[in-house]
C-alpha cells in the first residue's frame, strides 16, 4: 500500500515536470540553486561569526591574563629579591653574602623559591670551530673510524628550537681533545672553548602550595617565557 502510494506520488511529480516548459524548468532549477546557495551562505556566515566570537573572547582573555601574569612576575621578583636583605639580617640566608641568589621561604601553606642562573651561549667563533671540525672529520676520521665520526657529528647537533649548540655535548668533545694529533682538531676545540661566554643572568621565582599529604605542589605560572 505504501509502495503504491509512493509510486503514484513519483508518477505525479514526473507528470508535473513534463507539463512544464523547458524555460519553466530552467527557472525552477535556478531558483532551487539560489536557495541552496543562500542556505550555504547563511551557514558559512554563522560559522564565521561563531569562530570570530570564540577567537576574540579567548584571545582577549589570554592577552589580559598575560598582562596580569607579567605584572605579577615583576612585582613578585622585586619583593622576593628585596627580602634578601631581611634574610641576611636574621642570618637565614645560607652562605650569607656569598650566596649567589638561591633561597627559599615558606610557611604552613606556601613555599616560594628564588634562584638565579648565569646564561651562557656560543658566539660566532663556534661556527668556525664547527667548520674546521667537520672538515677534519670528513677528510681524516670518516674512513678510519666511522663510529667515532658519527659520534662527534652527533655532538654537534643543535637544538631544533633555538638553534644553539648543547654545552654538555661540546664538553664531551673537550674530553677528546688529545685524541688526534691534528691542528684543525685542536684549533676547533680551542675555538669552542673561547666562544662559550656568559650572556647574562636569569632569575627564577617559583610558588608551591601545601597539599593534604603535606607535599609541596607546584603552582604553575609559566614565568619563563615572560
Residue pairs with C-beta under 8 A, 6 or more apart in sequence:
17 25
20 28
66 226
69 221
69 222
69 223
69 226
70 226
72 221
73 205
73 221
73 223
73 226
76 205
77 203
77 205
80 105
80 112
80 114
80 205
81 101
81 114
81 203
83 105
84 93
84 101
84 103
84 114
87 93
87 103
87 105
88 96
88 97
93 99
93 103
94 103
100 116
101 114
101 115
101 116
101 203
102 113
102 114
102 115
102 116
103 113
103 114
104 111
104 112
104 113
104 114
105 111
105 112
106 112
106 208
108 210
109 209
109 210
110 207
110 208
110 209
110 210
111 207
111 208
111 209
111 210
111 216
112 205
112 206
112 207
112 208
113 204
113 205
113 206
113 208
114 203
114 204
114 205
115 203
115 204
115 206
116 201
116 202
116 203
116 204
117 201
117 202
117 204
118 198
118 200
118 201
118 202
119 198
119 199
119 200
119 201
119 202
120 167
120 196
120 197
120 198
120 199
121 164
121 196
121 197
121 199
122 164
122 165
122 167
122 170
122 192
122 195
122 196
122 197
123 195
123 197
124 195
125 191
125 192
125 194
125 195
126 165
126 191
126 192
126 195
126 196
128 191
129 187
129 188
129 189
129 190
129 191
129 192
129 195
130 156
130 188
132 184
132 185
132 187
132 188
132 191
133 152
133 156
133 173
133 184
133 185
133 188
134 153
134 156
135 184
136 180
136 182
136 184
136 185
136 188
137 149
137 152
137 153
140 180
140 182
141 148
141 149
141 152
141 180
142 149
152 173
152 176
154 169
155 166
155 169
155 170
155 172
155 173
156 165
156 169
157 166
157 169
158 164
158 165
158 166
159 165
159 166
167 196
170 192
170 196
173 189
173 192
174 189
174 192
174 193
177 186
177 189
179 185
180 186
204 223
204 224
205 223
206 218
206 219
207 218
207 219
207 221
208 216
208 217
208 218
208 219
209 216
209 217
209 219
210 216
210 217
211 217
